[in-house]
Amino acid sequence: MLRDELNALKKLVNDLPLIEPESDTFTAIRTINTLQAIKMACGWVKDGWLKAFFSEAPDHSLRRYFYYHLEGISKIADTLFHAMQSNDLISYDQELLIEIDDQLLTLILHLKKHHKRFFNDEANSPILWRKKILHENEDISTWLINKLEESDLPVEQTATIICYLREMMNADSGGFYTFHSLNYYEGFISALTLAVEDVDLNEAELNRQLTALNFNNLAYVDYRYNQIESQLHSMAIPQEKVLLLLEERNRLKSISVYGNHLCHTRFPSITALLDKWLCEQIIHIEEQNRLEFENESSPAQTKLFLNLSVAQIACLLRVLYEADCFGGTPLTEVIKFVTQNFSSKKQAAISIGGLSKEYYSTTQVTAGKVIVFFQRLIVILKRIFFPLLVVASIIFGV
């Protein structure tokens, strides 16, 4: 049966401020006894976890059980921290308090290492835990900030990273410090340190590194949007804009992400955020181009009417193109010209997409109709330019 394994540990920590010192000898004995009791209580907790882990309890019950204990340890650690800050434990040997801190942090590490499947990464970490992590990484974070400020990289790009690092270094912040966010922070600065040490680091390479790190910080995502938009504004031709966006999508998909970690678990991955935005931009540009093209096109009645279906026009166009009748003109230009200047039997306006689709998917039925059309043309040619042959064919059956 699953139970609360923290009762003894809670009582020991909660009772610390209530014990009054009597003498140095008593204090020394009390310190030893308290520390031994804390270690023993932590051992009981670990034993309880092990029994629960190998019990027949279902996963959802175990998850709730371990989540509860992680939250309980965090509360105990925070209770001790606040008591130390308010001088309630001033009579205690500081080394003892540090030892108790270590025991609590070791207990969390034990849970994370041996029961990782049931470790709640999204839980708020205790203050002692976050201060430990941030203190261990303070020097490297400060070095990173200085290197980025001194670099030739765009200020808009580095500012997003520097702001994130400074937010994380502020140990007095509240709920932002989940176990996950601190774990990501450690991995982030470790990988980014290697990147910044590269003398050839440029804007594109740093973007690749941040994408691989799944840095879905919203300030950085906004910077990426603005960066790509500035490139689009420098282009006048819609096709060039679409090509740029497609290249960005391909580049994005080619980047291997390090693990499954996200900077912010509340938001989609950096790849998903950017890819969705790129797709939206492509659709917007194509729609805008279509509307502009329709506005600039001549009215439908000025187009030359062809008494053929779109499929027959596409087949005829393919035969002429394969016969090199257009003298090397690109097929896209030929198709564009036809859609701008001709209408079909049933469509006053032929779309580029529709004609292209029929061009590459002509059926034998359509090809047969075009053959009949060509045979009619041959008969007409003979009647106009070779009338004697026509008469001879009628009289003699030639």
DRENDO-1510 file (C-alpha; in Angstrom, 1 decimal, always signed):
<recs>
REC; n; res; u; v; w
REC; 1; MET; +0.0; +0.0; +0.0 .
REC; 2; LEU; +1.4; +3.4; -1.0 .
REC; 3; ARG; +1.9; +5.8; +1.9 .
REC; 4; ASP; +3.5; +9.1; +2.9 .
REC; 5; GLU; +7.2; +8.3; +3.5 .
REC; 6; LEU; +8.0; +11.9; +4.6 .
REC; 7; ASN; +6.4; +12.1; +8.0 .
REC; 8; ALA; +9.6; +11.6; +10.0 .
REC; 9; LEU; +11.6; +13.9; +7.8 .
REC; 10; LYS; +8.9; +16.7; +8.0 .
REC; 11; LYS; +8.8; +16.4; +11.8 .
REC; 12; LEU; +12.6; +16.6; +12.2 .
REC; 13; VAL; +12.9; +19.7; +10.0 .
REC; 14; ASN; +9.8; +21.4; +11.5 .
REC; 15; ASP; +11.1; +20.8; +15.0 .
REC; 16; LEU; +14.6; +22.3; +14.4 .
REC; 17; PRO; +13.7; +25.9; +15.5 .
REC; 18; LEU; +12.0; +24.6; +18.7 .
REC; 19; ILE; +15.2; +23.1; +20.3 .
REC; 20; GLU; +17.0; +25.6; +22.5 .
REC; 21; PRO; +20.8; +25.2; +23.1 .
REC; 22; GLU; +22.0; +24.6; +26.6 .
REC; 23; SER; +25.8; +24.3; +26.2 .
REC; 24; ASP; +28.5; +23.7; +23.6 .
REC; 25; THR; +28.6; +20.0; +24.6 .
REC; 26; PHE; +24.8; +19.7; +24.3 .
REC; 27; THR; +24.9; +21.6; +20.9 .
REC; 28; ALA; +27.6; +19.1; +19.6 .
REC; 29; ILE; +25.6; +16.1; +20.7 .
REC; 30; ARG; +22.4; +17.6; +19.3 .
REC; 31; THR; +24.1; +18.3; +15.9 .
REC; 32; ILE; +25.3; +14.7; +15.6 .
REC; 33; ASN; +22.0; +13.2; +16.7 .
REC; 34; THR; +20.0; +15.5; +14.4 .
REC; 35; LEU; +22.1; +14.8; +11.4 .
REC; 36; GLN; +22.0; +11.0; +12.0 .
REC; 37; ALA; +18.2; +11.2; +12.4 .
REC; 38; ILE; +17.9; +13.2; +9.1 .
REC; 39; LYS; +20.1; +10.6; +7.3 .
REC; 40; MET; +18.0; +7.8; +8.8 .
REC; 41; ALA; +14.7; +9.4; +7.7 .
REC; 42; CYS; +16.1; +9.9; +4.2 .
REC; 43; GLY; +17.0; +6.2; +4.1 .
REC; 44; TRP; +13.5; +5.3; +5.1 .
REC; 45; VAL; +12.1; +7.4; +2.3 .
REC; 46; LYS; +14.4; +5.7; -0.3 .
REC; 47; ASP; +13.4; +2.3; +1.0 .
REC; 48; GLY; +9.7; +3.2; +0.8 .
REC; 49; TRP; +10.2; +4.4; -2.8 .
REC; 50; LEU; +11.8; +1.1; -3.8 .
REC; 51; LYS; +9.0; -0.9; -2.3 .
REC; 52; ALA; +6.4; +1.2; -4.1 .
REC; 53; PHE; +8.3; +1.0; -7.4 .
REC; 54; PHE; +8.2; -2.9; -7.3 .
REC; 55; SER; +4.7; -3.0; -6.0 .
REC; 56; GLU; +1.6; -3.9; -8.1 .
REC; 57; ALA; +0.4; -0.3; -8.1 .
REC; 58; PRO; -0.6; +1.0; -11.6 .
REC; 59; ASP; +1.5; +3.6; -13.2 .
REC; 60; HIS; -0.9; +6.4; -12.7 .
REC; 61; SER; -0.9; +5.7; -9.0 .
REC; 62; LEU; +2.9; +5.6; -8.8 .
REC; 63; ARG; +3.1; +8.8; -10.8 .
REC; 64; ARG; +0.8; +10.5; -8.3 .
REC; 65; TYR; +2.8; +9.0; -5.4 .
REC; 66; PHE; +6.2; +10.2; -6.6 .
REC; 67; TYR; +4.8; +13.6; -7.7 .
REC; 68; TYR; +3.5; +14.0; -4.1 .
REC; 69; HIS; +6.8; +13.1; -2.5 .
REC; 70; LEU; +8.8; +15.4; -4.8 .
REC; 71; GLU; +6.4; +18.3; -3.9 .
REC; 72; GLY; +6.7; +17.3; -0.2 .
REC; 73; ILE; +10.6; +17.3; -0.3 .
REC; 74; SER; +10.5; +20.7; -2.0 .
REC; 75; LYS; +8.2; +22.1; +0.7 .
REC; 76; ILE; +10.5; +20.8; +3.4 .
REC; 77; ALA; +13.6; +22.3; +1.7 .
REC; 78; ASP; +11.8; +25.7; +1.3 .
REC; 79; THR; +10.7; +25.6; +5.0 .
REC; 80; LEU; +14.3; +25.1; +6.1 .
REC; 81; PHE; +15.5; +27.8; +3.7 .
REC; 82; HIS; +13.0; +30.4; +5.0 .
REC; 83; ALA; +13.8; +29.5; +8.6 .
REC; 84; MET; +17.5; +30.1; +7.9 .
REC; 85; GLN; +16.7; +33.4; +6.3 .
REC; 86; SER; +14.6; +34.6; +9.2 .
REC; 87; ASN; +17.4; +33.6; +11.7 .
REC; 88; ASP; +15.1; +31.1; +13.5 .
REC; 89; LEU; +17.9; +28.6; +13.3 .
REC; 90; ILE; +20.8; +31.0; +14.2 .
REC; 91; SER; +21.8; +28.8; +17.2 .
REC; 92; TYR; +22.5; +25.9; +14.9 .
REC; 93; ASP; +25.9; +25.1; +13.5 .
REC; 94; GLN; +25.9; +26.3; +9.9 .
REC; 95; GLU; +27.7; +23.1; +8.9 .
REC; 96; LEU; +24.7; +21.1; +10.1 .
REC; 97; LEU; +22.3; +23.2; +8.1 .
REC; 98; ILE; +24.4; +22.7; +5.0 .
REC; 99; GLU; +24.5; +18.9; +5.7 .
REC; 100; ILE; +20.7; +18.9; +5.9 .
REC; 101; ASP; +20.5; +20.9; +2.7 .
REC; 102; ASP; +22.7; +18.3; +1.0 .
REC; 103; GLN; +20.6; +15.4; +2.3 .
REC; 104; LEU; +17.4; +16.9; +0.8 .
REC; 105; LEU; +19.0; +17.7; -2.5 .
REC; 106; THR; +20.5; +14.2; -2.6 .
REC; 107; LEU; +17.1; +12.8; -2.0 .
REC; 108; ILE; +15.8; +14.7; -5.0 .
REC; 109; LEU; +18.7; +13.5; -7.1 .
REC; 110; HIS; +18.0; +9.9; -6.0 .
REC; 111; LEU; +14.4; +10.2; -7.2 .
REC; 112; LYS; +15.4; +11.8; -10.5 .
REC; 113; LYS; +18.1; +9.1; -11.1 .
REC; 114; HIS; +16.4; +5.9; -10.0 .
REC; 115; HIS; +12.7; +6.8; -10.7 .
REC; 116; LYS; +13.1; +9.1; -13.6 .
REC; 117; ARG; +9.9; +7.8; -15.3 .
REC; 118; PHE; +7.9; +9.2; -12.4 .
REC; 119; PHE; +9.9; +12.4; -11.8 .
REC; 120; ASN; +7.8; +15.6; -12.4 .
REC; 121; ASP; +10.1; +17.8; -14.4 .
REC; 122; GLU; +7.4; +20.5; -14.6 .
REC; 123; ALA; +7.2; +20.9; -10.8 .
REC; 124; ASN; +8.7; +24.0; -9.3 .
REC; 125; SER; +12.1; +23.3; -7.9 .
REC; 126; PRO; +12.9; +24.2; -4.2 .
REC; 127; ILE; +14.9; +27.4; -3.7 .
REC; 128; LEU; +17.9; +25.5; -2.4 .
REC; 129; TRP; +18.0; +23.4; -5.6 .
REC; 130; ARG; +17.7; +26.4; -8.0 .
REC; 131; LYS; +20.4; +28.4; -6.0 .
REC; 132; LYS; +22.7; +25.4; -6.3 .
REC; 133; ILE; +22.3; +25.0; -10.1 .
REC; 134; LEU; +22.5; +28.7; -10.7 .
REC; 135; HIS; +25.6; +29.2; -8.5 .
REC; 136; GLU; +27.4; +26.3; -10.3 .
REC; 137; ASN; +26.7; +27.9; -13.7 .
REC; 138; GLU; +27.0; +31.6; -12.8 .
REC; 139; ASP; +30.6; +32.1; -14.1 .
REC; 140; ILE; +30.0; +30.4; -17.4 .
REC; 141; SER; +26.7; +32.4; -17.9 .
REC; 142; THR; +28.5; +35.7; -17.2 .
REC; 143; TRP; +31.3; +34.7; -19.6 .
REC; 144; LEU; +28.7; +33.9; -22.3 .
REC; 145; ILE; +26.9; +37.3; -21.8 .
REC; 146; ASN; +30.2; +39.2; -22.1 .
REC; 147; LYS; +31.3; +37.2; -25.3 .
REC; 148; LEU; +27.9; +37.9; -26.9 .
REC; 149; GLU; +28.0; +41.6; -26.1 .
REC; 150; GLU; +31.5; +41.9; -27.6 .
REC; 151; SER; +30.7; +39.9; -30.7 .
REC; 152; ASP; +29.9; +41.2; -34.2 .
REC; 153; LEU; +26.7; +39.3; -34.3 .
REC; 154; PRO; +23.4; +41.2; -34.7 .
REC; 155; VAL; +22.3; +42.9; -31.5 .
REC; 156; GLU; +18.7; +41.8; -32.1 .
REC; 157; GLN; +19.9; +38.2; -32.1 .
REC; 158; THR; +22.2; +38.3; -29.1 .
REC; 159; ALA; +19.8; +40.4; -27.1 .
REC; 160; THR; +17.3; +37.5; -27.0 .
REC; 161; ILE; +19.9; +35.1; -25.6 .
REC; 162; ILE; +21.4; +37.6; -23.1 .
REC; 163; CYS; +17.9; +38.4; -21.8 .
REC; 164; TYR; +17.2; +34.7; -21.3 .
REC; 165; LEU; +20.5; +34.1; -19.5 .
REC; 166; ARG; +19.9; +37.1; -17.1 .
REC; 167; GLU; +16.4; +36.0; -16.3 .
REC; 168; MET; +17.7; +32.5; -15.4 .
REC; 169; MET; +20.5; +34.0; -13.3 .
REC; 170; ASN; +18.0; +35.9; -11.2 .
REC; 171; ALA; +17.7; +33.3; -8.4 .
REC; 172; ASP; +14.9; +35.3; -6.7 .
REC; 173; SER; +12.4; +34.7; -9.5 .
REC; 174; GLY; +9.4; +32.5; -8.8 .
REC; 175; GLY; +7.7; +29.8; -10.7 .
REC; 176; PHE; +9.9; +30.0; -13.8 .
REC; 177; TYR; +12.4; +27.7; -12.1 .
REC; 178; THR; +10.9; +24.3; -12.8 .
REC; 179; PHE; +13.2; +21.2; -12.7 .
REC; 180; HIS; +12.9; +21.1; -16.5 .
REC; 181; SER; +13.8; +24.8; -17.0 .
REC; 182; LEU; +16.9; +24.4; -14.9 .
REC; 183; ASN; +17.9; +21.2; -16.7 .
REC; 184; TYR; +17.4; +22.9; -20.1 .
REC; 185; TYR; +19.4; +25.9; -18.9 .
REC; 186; GLU; +22.4; +23.8; -18.0 .
REC; 187; GLY; +22.3; +22.0; -21.4 .
REC; 188; PHE; +21.8; +25.3; -23.2 .
REC; 189; ILE; +24.8; +27.1; -21.8 .
REC; 190; SER; +27.0; +24.0; -22.2 .
REC; 191; ALA; +26.2; +23.7; -25.9 .
REC; 192; LEU; +26.2; +27.5; -26.5 .
REC; 193; THR; +29.7; +27.8; -24.9 .
REC; 194; LEU; +31.1; +25.5; -27.6 .
REC; 195; ALA; +29.4; +27.5; -30.3 .
REC; 196; VAL; +30.5; +30.9; -29.1 .
REC; 197; GLU; +34.1; +29.7; -28.8 .
REC; 198; ASP; +34.1; +29.2; -32.6 .
REC; 199; VAL; +35.8; +32.2; -34.2 .
REC; 200; ASP; +33.8; +31.7; -37.4 .
REC; 201; LEU; +30.5; +31.9; -35.7 .
REC; 202; ASN; +28.0; +34.0; -37.7 .
REC; 203; GLU; +24.3; +34.9; -37.6 .
REC; 204; ALA; +23.2; +31.9; -39.7 .
REC; 205; GLU; +25.3; +29.4; -37.7 .
REC; 206; LEU; +24.1; +30.7; -34.4 .
REC; 207; ASN; +20.5; +30.4; -35.6 .
REC; 208; ARG; +21.2; +26.8; -36.6 .
REC; 209; GLN; +22.6; +26.1; -33.1 .
REC; 210; LEU; +19.6; +27.7; -31.3 .
REC; 211; THR; +17.2; +25.7; -33.5 .
REC; 212; ALA; +19.0; +22.5; -32.7 .
REC; 213; LEU; +18.7; +23.5; -29.0 .
REC; 214; ASN; +15.0; +24.0; -29.4 .
REC; 215; PHE; +15.3; +27.6; -28.1 .
REC; 216; ASN; +11.6; +28.4; -28.5 .
REC; 217; ASN; +11.9; +31.6; -26.5 .
REC; 218; LEU; +9.2; +33.9; -27.8 .
REC; 219; ALA; +11.6; +36.9; -28.1 .
REC; 220; TYR; +13.9; +34.8; -30.2 .
REC; 221; VAL; +11.1; +33.5; -32.4 .
REC; 222; ASP; +9.9; +37.1; -33.0 .
REC; 223; TYR; +13.5; +38.0; -34.0 .
REC; 224; ARG; +13.5; +35.1; -36.6 .
REC; 225; TYR; +10.2; +36.3; -38.0 .
REC; 226; ASN; +11.6; +39.9; -38.4 .
REC; 227; GLN; +14.8; +38.6; -39.9 .
REC; 228; ILE; +13.0; +36.7; -42.6 .
REC; 229; GLU; +10.5; +39.4; -43.3 .
REC; 230; SER; +13.4; +41.9; -43.8 .
REC; 231; GLN; +14.8; +39.6; -46.5 .
REC; 232; LEU; +11.3; +39.4; -48.1 .
REC; 233; HIS; +10.9; +43.2; -48.2 .
REC; 234; SER; +14.1; +43.4; -50.3 .
REC; 235; MET; +12.6; +41.2; -53.0 .
REC; 236; ALA; +10.1; +42.4; -55.6 .
REC; 237; ILE; +9.3; +39.2; -57.4 .
REC; 238; PRO; +6.7; +36.9; -55.6 .
REC; 239; GLN; +8.4; +33.8; -57.0 .
REC; 240; GLU; +11.7; +34.8; -55.4 .
REC; 241; LYS; +9.9; +35.3; -52.1 .
REC; 242; VAL; +8.3; +31.9; -52.2 .
REC; 243; LEU; +11.6; +30.3; -53.1 .
REC; 244; LEU; +13.3; +32.0; -50.1 .
REC; 245; LEU; +10.6; +30.7; -47.8 .
REC; 246; LEU; +10.8; +27.2; -49.2 .
REC; 247; GLU; +14.6; +27.2; -48.7 .
REC; 248; GLU; +14.1; +28.3; -45.1 .
REC; 249; ARG; +11.7; +25.4; -44.6 .
REC; 250; ASN; +14.2; +22.9; -46.1 .
REC; 251; ARG; +17.0; +24.3; -44.0 .
REC; 252; LEU; +14.8; +24.1; -40.9 .
REC; 253; LYS; +13.9; +20.4; -41.5 .
REC; 254; SER; +17.6; +19.5; -42.1 .
REC; 255; ILE; +18.6; +20.6; -38.5 .
REC; 256; SER; +18.8; +17.8; -36.0 .
REC; 257; VAL; +17.4; +18.8; -32.6 .
REC; 258; TYR; +19.3; +17.8; -29.5 .
REC; 259; GLY; +17.0; +15.5; -27.6 .
REC; 260; ASN; +13.4; +16.3; -26.8 .
REC; 261; HIS; +14.0; +19.3; -24.5 .
REC; 262; LEU; +12.2; +22.6; -25.1 .
REC; 263; CYS; +13.2; +26.0; -23.6 .
REC; 264; HIS; +9.5; +26.5; -22.8 .
REC; 265; THR; +7.3; +23.4; -22.6 .
REC; 266; ARG; +4.1; +25.6; -22.8 .
REC; 267; PHE; +4.9; +26.4; -26.4 .
REC; 268; PRO; +5.4; +24.3; -29.5 .
REC; 269; SER; +8.9; +23.5; -30.6 .
REC; 270; ILE; +11.0; +26.2; -32.5 .
REC; 271; THR; +10.7; +24.1; -35.6 .
REC; 272; ALA; +6.9; +23.9; -35.4 .
REC; 273; LEU; +6.6; +27.6; -34.7 .
REC; 274; LEU; +8.8; +28.7; -37.6 .
REC; 275; ASP; +7.5; +26.1; -40.1 .
REC; 276; LYS; +3.9; +27.1; -39.5 .
REC; 277; TRP; +4.7; +30.7; -39.9 .
REC; 278; LEU; +6.7; +30.0; -43.1 .
REC; 279; CYS; +3.7; +28.1; -44.6 .
REC; 280; GLU; +1.4; +30.9; -43.7 .
REC; 281; GLN; +3.7; +33.4; -45.5 .
REC; 282; ILE; +3.9; +31.2; -48.6 .
REC; 283; ILE; +0.1; +30.9; -48.8 .
REC; 284; HIS; -0.3; +34.7; -48.2 .
REC; 285; ILE; +2.2; +35.6; -51.0 .
REC; 286; GLU; +0.7; +33.2; -53.5 .
REC; 287; GLU; -2.8; +34.4; -52.7 .
REC; 288; GLN; -1.7; +38.0; -53.0 .
REC; 289; ASN; +0.1; +37.3; -56.3 .
REC; 290; ARG; -3.0; +35.5; -57.6 .
REC; 291; LEU; -5.3; +38.5; -56.8 .
REC; 292; GLU; -2.8; +41.0; -58.4 .
REC; 293; PHE; -2.6; +38.8; -61.5 .
REC; 294; GLU; -6.3; +38.6; -61.8 .
REC; 295; ASN; -6.6; +42.4; -61.5 .
REC; 296; GLU; -3.9; +43.0; -64.0 .
REC; 297; SER; -5.2; +40.4; -66.6 .
REC; 298; SER; -7.2; +41.5; -69.5 .
REC; 299; PRO; -11.0; +40.9; -69.4 .
REC; 300; ALA; -12.0; +37.4; -70.4 .
REC; 301; GLN; -13.7; +38.5; -73.6 .
REC; 302; THR; -10.4; +39.8; -75.0 .
REC; 303; LYS; -8.8; +36.4; -74.8 .
REC; 304; LEU; -8.7; +34.2; -77.9 .
REC; 305; PHE; -11.3; +31.5; -77.7 .
REC; 306; LEU; -10.3; +27.9; -78.5 .
REC; 307; ASN; -13.0; +25.4; -79.1 .
REC; 308; LEU; -11.0; +22.8; -77.1 .
REC; 309; SER; -11.1; +21.6; -73.5 .
REC; 310; VAL; -8.3; +22.5; -71.1 .
REC; 311; ALA; -7.0; +18.9; -71.3 .
REC; 312; GLN; -6.9; +19.0; -75.1 .
REC; 313; ILE; -5.1; +22.4; -75.0 .
REC; 314; ALA; -2.5; +20.9; -72.6 .
REC; 315; CYS; -2.0; +17.8; -74.8 .
REC; 316; LEU; -1.6; +20.0; -77.9 .
REC; 317; LEU; +0.8; +22.3; -76.1 .
REC; 318; ARG; +2.9; +19.3; -75.0 .
REC; 319; VAL; +3.1; +18.0; -78.6 .
REC; 320; LEU; +4.3; +21.4; -79.8 .
REC; 321; TYR; +6.7; +21.8; -77.0 .
REC; 322; GLU; +8.2; +18.3; -77.5 .
REC; 323; ALA; +8.6; +19.2; -81.2 .
REC; 324; ASP; +10.6; +22.2; -80.2 .
REC; 325; CYS; +8.1; +24.6; -81.8 .
REC; 326; PHE; +8.8; +27.3; -79.1 .
REC; 327; GLY; +12.6; +27.5; -79.8 .
REC; 328; GLY; +13.8; +26.8; -76.3 .
REC; 329; THR; +11.3; +29.1; -74.4 .
REC; 330; PRO; +10.9; +27.8; -70.8 .
REC; 331; LEU; +7.8; +25.7; -70.4 .
REC; 332; THR; +6.6; +27.8; -67.5 .
REC; 333; GLU; +6.7; +30.9; -69.7 .
REC; 334; VAL; +4.7; +29.1; -72.5 .
REC; 335; ILE; +2.1; +27.9; -70.0 .
REC; 336; LYS; +1.8; +31.4; -68.5 .
REC; 337; PHE; +1.4; +32.9; -72.0 .
REC; 338; VAL; -1.4; +30.4; -72.9 .
REC; 339; THR; -3.3; +31.1; -69.7 .
REC; 340; GLN; -3.1; +34.9; -70.2 .
REC; 341; ASN; -4.2; +34.9; -73.8 .
REC; 342; PHE; -6.5; +31.9; -74.4 .
REC; 343; SER; -9.8; +30.6; -73.1 .
REC; 344; SER; -11.0; +27.1; -73.4 .
REC; 345; LYS; -14.4; +25.6; -74.5 .
REC; 346; LYS; -15.7; +25.7; -70.9 .
REC; 347; GLN; -13.4; +28.0; -69.0 .
REC; 348; ALA; -13.0; +31.8; -69.7 .
REC; 349; ALA; -10.0; +31.9; -67.4 .
REC; 350; ILE; -7.5; +29.0; -67.5 .
REC; 351; SER; -5.3; +28.7; -64.3 .
REC; 352; ILE; -1.6; +28.1; -64.5 .
REC; 353; GLY; -2.0; +25.2; -62.0 .
REC; 354; GLY; -4.9; +23.6; -63.9 .
REC; 355; LEU; -3.1; +23.7; -67.2 .
REC; 356; SER; +0.2; +22.4; -65.7 .
REC; 357; LYS; -1.7; +19.6; -64.0 .
REC; 358; GLU; -3.3; +18.5; -67.3 .
REC; 359; TYR; +0.0; +18.9; -69.1 .
REC; 360; TYR; +1.6; +16.2; -67.0 .
REC; 361; SER; -1.4; +13.9; -66.7 .
REC; 362; THR; -2.8; +13.7; -70.2 .
REC; 363; THR; -4.9; +10.5; -70.7 .
REC; 364; GLN; -5.0; +8.3; -73.8 .
REC; 365; VAL; -8.6; +9.4; -74.4 .
REC; 366; THR; -7.5; +13.1; -74.6 .
REC; 367; ALA; -4.6; +12.1; -76.8 .
REC; 368; GLY; -7.0; +10.2; -79.1 .
REC; 369; LYS; -9.2; +13.3; -79.5 .
REC; 370; VAL; -6.1; +15.4; -80.3 .
REC; 371; ILE; -5.1; +12.8; -83.0 .
REC; 372; VAL; -8.6; +13.2; -84.6 .
REC; 373; PHE; -8.0; +16.9; -84.5 .
REC; 374; PHE; -4.7; +16.6; -86.3 .
REC; 375; GLN; -6.3; +14.3; -88.9 .
REC; 376; ARG; -8.9; +17.0; -89.6 .
REC; 377; LEU; -6.1; +19.5; -90.0 .
REC; 378; ILE; -4.3; +17.3; -92.5 .
REC; 379; VAL; -7.5; +17.0; -94.5 .
REC; 380; ILE; -8.0; +20.7; -94.5 .
REC; 381; LEU; -4.3; +21.3; -95.6 .
REC; 382; LYS; -4.7; +18.9; -98.5 .
REC; 383; ARG; -8.0; +20.5; -99.6 .
REC; 384; ILE; -6.5; +24.0; -99.6 .
REC; 385; PHE; -3.0; +23.4; -101.0 .
REC; 386; PHE; -3.3; +20.1; -102.8 .
REC; 387; PRO; -6.8; +20.1; -104.5 .
REC; 388; LEU; -5.7; +17.8; -107.3 .
REC; 389; LEU; -4.6; +15.1; -104.8 .
REC; 390; VAL; -8.0; +15.4; -103.1 .
REC; 391; VAL; -9.8; +14.9; -106.5 .
REC; 392; ALA; -7.5; +12.0; -107.4 .
REC; 393; SER; -8.1; +10.4; -104.0 .
REC; 394; ILE; -11.9; +10.6; -104.6 .
REC; 395; ILE; -11.8; +9.3; -108.2 .
REC; 396; PHE; -9.1; +6.7; -108.0 .
REC; 397; GLY; -9.1; +6.0; -104.3 .
REC; 398; VAL; -5.5; +7.1; -104.0 .
</recs>
